Amino acid sequence: MAAPSYRALFRAVQRWRWGAFSGSGCCRGLSSLAVPRSKWRLHGALCLQRSPTVTQEMNPFEKEMAELVEQMDVEKSLYSDHEIRCLAEEERMQQKKEMYEDDDGGKEILLAQDLEDAWEQKLRKFSPAPRITDADKDGDRTSLNRKLDQNLLLLVKQKVGDQEIWLLPQAEWQDGETLRATAERALVELSGRHWEAKFLGNAPCGFYKYKFPQAVQTDTSVGAKVFFFKALLQHSQPSLPKGELDHVWVSKEELADYLKPKYHSQVSRFLVDL
């Protein structure tokens, strides 16, 4: 007799869950009203940075400090293998002079001084690459090969309503994907899978909200909420073809030349240029 009672209890619970009971106000059921859709469109934006490829030049104080530290290291350091070899050869040469022994058995001896001369010749042939590139001289901000000692941020010109403005690359969120996946899709749509980037976490590093122009606003869409995700460009990537997409690689100081004041204020909050 236990089984029928369980089935009756199960049916009663099912009726209660779906609002089958009626009468007293304490009865609960699922609402038949649909959840209102947000009037704000969600976007995932890509904060893509190219890290510095060379160190920044030292200021006078840093140079003085570096020279002091180097001097202290030299004074407190032990002899290297090469220095020990030089001392041993000097001692051996002094002994030969005192004993008048010049016969080395016909063997060719490579002295430490010979090695130093060879290294000196090799050093004279070495020419370091210039810190100022052709892109710096030409003012080409579409090139990655510029401002090698600073972080560069990618900006693209996108159409918002009837205006074309400079923004961080962004894409509209789609059902079933995370906001980070939206930012990753923006990267793929931008470069066609040619770029490899390392995303720094699953949480957004910044947020911005703006309203569409009055001519574009509708009853179901008044503006957009943008969530920024930071990523670092990996290795040496090819530049975007010129003419296909208006884009620039700019430093933090150059952002104000392209971004609108409010947008620039929000983006600058999560940019750290060391």
C-alpha positions as CSV (number, residue, x, y, z in Angstrom):
1,M,0.0,0.0,0.0
2,A,3.0,2.2,0.3
3,A,3.5,2.6,-3.5
4,P,0.1,4.1,-4.3
5,S,0.5,6.7,-1.5
6,Y,3.9,7.8,-2.9
7,R,2.4,8.2,-6.4
8,A,-0.5,10.3,-5.0
9,L,2.0,12.5,-3.1
10,F,4.1,12.9,-6.3
11,R,1.0,14.0,-8.3
12,A,0.0,16.5,-5.6
13,V,3.5,18.0,-5.6
14,Q,3.4,18.3,-9.4
15,R,0.1,20.1,-9.3
16,W,1.4,22.5,-6.7
17,R,4.5,23.3,-8.7
18,W,2.6,24.2,-11.8
19,G,0.1,26.3,-10.0
20,A,-2.7,23.7,-10.2
21,F,-4.0,24.7,-6.7
22,S,-6.4,27.5,-6.5
23,G,-8.0,29.3,-3.6
24,S,-5.9,30.7,-0.8
25,G,-3.3,33.3,-1.5
26,C,-0.6,31.1,0.0
27,C,-0.6,28.8,-3.0
28,R,2.4,29.3,-5.3
29,G,2.9,28.6,-8.9
30,L,5.2,29.5,-11.8
31,S,4.6,32.9,-13.4
32,S,3.3,32.8,-17.0
33,L,4.9,36.2,-17.6
34,A,8.0,36.3,-19.8
35,V,11.2,37.9,-18.4
36,P,11.6,41.3,-20.1
37,R,14.6,41.6,-22.4
38,S,17.2,44.2,-21.5
39,K,17.2,47.3,-23.5
40,W,21.0,47.4,-23.5
41,R,23.0,45.4,-25.9
42,L,26.0,43.6,-24.5
43,H,29.4,43.7,-26.2
44,G,32.7,42.1,-25.5
45,A,35.7,44.3,-26.3
46,L,39.3,43.3,-26.9
47,C,42.1,45.3,-25.2
48,L,45.0,43.9,-27.3
49,Q,48.4,45.0,-26.3
50,R,51.8,44.6,-27.9
51,S,54.4,44.4,-25.1
52,P,57.7,46.3,-25.4
53,T,60.5,44.5,-27.3
54,V,63.4,46.5,-26.0
55,T,64.1,48.1,-22.6
56,Q,63.5,51.8,-22.0
57,E,66.4,54.1,-22.0
58,M,67.7,54.9,-18.5
59,N,67.5,58.4,-17.1
60,P,70.6,60.0,-15.6
61,F,69.8,58.8,-12.0
62,E,69.3,55.2,-13.2
63,K,72.6,55.3,-15.2
64,E,74.5,56.5,-12.1
65,M,72.9,53.9,-9.9
66,A,73.6,51.1,-12.5
67,E,77.3,52.2,-12.6
68,L,77.5,52.1,-8.8
69,V,76.0,48.7,-8.6
70,E,78.3,47.4,-11.3
71,Q,81.3,48.8,-9.5
72,M,80.3,47.1,-6.3
73,D,79.7,43.8,-8.1
74,V,83.2,43.9,-9.6
75,E,84.8,44.7,-6.3
76,K,83.1,41.9,-4.4
77,S,83.1,39.3,-7.1
78,L,85.4,36.3,-7.5
79,Y,87.7,35.8,-10.4
80,S,86.1,34.2,-13.5
81,D,87.6,31.2,-15.3
82,H,89.1,33.5,-17.9
83,E,90.7,35.8,-15.3
84,I,92.2,32.8,-13.5
85,R,93.6,31.6,-16.8
86,C,95.1,35.1,-17.5
87,L,96.8,35.1,-14.1
88,A,98.1,31.6,-14.6
89,E,99.6,32.4,-18.0
90,E,101.2,35.6,-16.7
91,E,102.8,33.6,-13.9
92,R,104.0,30.9,-16.3
93,M,105.5,33.5,-18.7
94,Q,107.3,35.2,-15.8
95,Q,108.8,31.8,-14.8
96,K,110.0,31.2,-18.4
97,K,111.7,34.5,-18.5
98,E,113.5,33.9,-15.2
99,M,114.6,30.4,-16.3
100,Y,115.3,31.4,-19.9
101,E,113.1,28.6,-21.3
102,D,111.6,29.4,-24.7
103,D,111.1,25.9,-26.1
104,D,107.4,24.9,-26.1
105,G,108.0,21.7,-28.1
106,G,106.8,23.2,-31.3
107,K,103.2,23.4,-30.1
108,E,101.0,26.3,-31.0
109,I,99.7,27.9,-27.8
110,L,96.5,29.9,-27.8
111,L,96.9,32.5,-25.0
112,A,94.1,34.3,-23.2
113,Q,95.3,37.5,-24.8
114,D,94.7,36.0,-28.2
115,L,91.1,35.2,-27.2
116,E,90.6,38.7,-26.0
117,D,91.9,40.1,-29.3
118,A,89.6,37.8,-31.3
119,W,86.6,38.9,-29.1
120,E,87.5,42.5,-29.6
121,Q,87.5,42.1,-33.4
122,K,84.1,40.4,-33.3
123,L,82.7,43.2,-31.1
124,R,83.8,45.8,-33.6
125,K,81.9,44.1,-36.4
126,F,78.7,44.0,-34.3
127,S,76.2,46.8,-35.0
128,P,73.1,47.0,-32.8
129,A,69.7,47.6,-34.4
130,P,68.4,51.1,-34.1
131,R,65.8,51.9,-31.4
132,I,64.1,54.4,-33.8
133,T,62.6,52.4,-36.6
134,D,61.4,53.5,-40.1
135,A,57.8,53.5,-38.9
136,D,58.8,56.0,-36.1
137,K,60.5,58.2,-38.6
138,D,57.5,58.1,-41.1
139,G,54.9,58.4,-38.4
140,D,53.2,55.2,-39.5
141,R,50.9,54.2,-36.6
142,T,49.5,51.2,-38.5
143,S,52.8,49.4,-38.0
144,L,53.7,47.2,-35.1
145,N,57.3,48.0,-35.6
146,R,57.2,51.3,-33.7
147,K,57.8,52.6,-30.2
148,L,59.7,49.4,-29.4
149,D,60.2,50.4,-25.7
150,Q,56.5,51.0,-25.0
151,N,53.2,49.1,-24.8
152,L,51.0,49.6,-27.9
153,L,47.2,49.2,-28.0
154,L,45.1,48.3,-31.0
155,L,42.3,50.7,-32.0
156,V,40.0,50.2,-35.0
157,K,37.4,52.5,-36.6
158,Q,33.9,51.0,-36.3
159,K,30.5,52.2,-37.3
160,V,28.2,53.1,-34.4
161,G,24.8,54.2,-35.7
162,D,25.5,56.7,-38.5
163,Q,29.0,57.6,-37.1
164,E,32.4,56.0,-37.5
165,I,34.4,56.3,-34.4
166,W,37.7,54.9,-33.0
167,L,37.1,52.1,-30.5
168,L,38.8,49.0,-29.1
169,P,37.7,46.0,-31.3
170,Q,34.4,44.7,-30.1
171,A,31.6,42.3,-31.1
172,E,28.0,42.0,-29.9
173,W,27.3,39.2,-27.5
174,Q,25.4,36.2,-28.8
175,D,23.2,33.7,-26.9
176,G,25.2,30.7,-25.6
177,E,28.6,32.3,-25.4
178,T,30.5,34.0,-22.5
179,L,31.6,37.6,-22.7
180,R,35.2,36.4,-23.0
181,A,34.2,34.2,-25.9
182,T,32.7,37.3,-27.5
183,A,36.0,39.1,-27.2
184,E,37.9,36.1,-28.6
185,R,35.5,36.2,-31.6
186,A,36.2,39.8,-32.1
187,L,39.9,38.9,-32.4
188,V,39.1,36.2,-35.0
189,E,36.9,38.4,-37.0
190,L,39.6,41.1,-36.9
191,S,42.6,39.1,-38.0
192,G,41.1,36.0,-39.6
193,R,42.8,33.6,-37.2
194,H,46.2,35.0,-38.1
195,W,46.9,36.4,-34.7
196,E,47.6,34.6,-31.5
197,A,46.9,36.3,-28.2
198,K,47.0,35.4,-24.5
199,F,43.9,36.5,-22.6
200,L,44.5,37.5,-19.0
201,G,41.7,35.9,-17.1
202,N,38.0,35.3,-17.6
203,A,36.8,38.4,-15.8
204,P,36.6,41.7,-17.6
205,C,39.2,44.4,-16.7
206,G,36.9,47.3,-17.5
207,F,33.3,48.4,-18.3
208,Y,31.8,51.2,-20.3
209,K,28.1,52.1,-21.1
210,Y,26.9,54.5,-23.8
211,K,23.6,55.4,-25.5
212,F,23.0,55.2,-29.2
213,P,22.2,58.4,-31.1
214,Q,18.5,59.3,-30.9
215,A,18.0,58.4,-34.6
216,V,19.1,54.8,-33.9
217,Q,17.4,54.2,-30.5
218,T,14.4,52.0,-30.4
219,D,12.0,50.8,-27.8
220,T,14.0,47.6,-27.3
221,S,17.5,49.0,-27.8
222,V,18.7,52.3,-26.2
223,G,22.5,51.7,-25.9
224,A,25.3,49.2,-25.3
225,K,27.2,47.9,-22.3
226,V,30.8,47.1,-23.2
227,F,33.0,44.7,-21.2
228,F,36.7,44.9,-21.9
229,F,39.1,41.9,-21.8
230,K,42.8,42.4,-21.8
231,A,45.0,40.2,-24.0
232,L,48.7,40.2,-25.0
233,L,49.8,39.7,-28.6
234,Q,52.1,36.7,-28.8
235,H,55.3,36.5,-30.9
236,S,55.7,38.5,-34.0
237,Q,52.4,38.8,-35.8
238,P,51.8,40.1,-39.3
239,S,50.2,43.6,-39.6
240,L,46.7,44.0,-40.8
241,P,46.6,44.8,-44.5
242,K,46.3,48.5,-45.2
243,G,43.0,49.7,-46.7
244,E,40.9,46.8,-45.5
245,L,40.4,48.2,-42.0
246,D,41.2,51.5,-40.4
247,H,43.4,50.6,-37.5
248,V,46.3,52.1,-35.5
249,W,48.8,50.8,-32.9
250,V,49.1,53.6,-30.3
251,S,50.8,54.2,-27.0
252,K,48.9,55.3,-23.9
253,E,49.8,58.9,-24.4
254,E,48.4,58.8,-28.0
255,L,45.0,57.4,-27.1
256,A,43.6,60.9,-26.6
257,D,44.2,61.6,-30.3
258,Y,41.6,59.0,-31.3
259,L,39.1,58.2,-28.4
260,K,36.3,60.4,-27.2
261,P,36.9,61.9,-23.8
262,K,34.4,59.7,-21.8
263,Y,35.5,56.5,-23.5
264,H,39.2,57.5,-23.1
265,S,38.6,58.1,-19.4
266,Q,37.2,54.6,-18.9
267,V,39.9,52.8,-21.0
268,S,42.8,54.7,-19.2
269,R,41.7,53.2,-15.9
270,F,42.8,49.7,-16.6
271,L,45.8,50.5,-18.7
272,V,49.2,50.2,-16.9
273,D,52.2,51.3,-18.9
274,L,55.3,50.3,-17.0
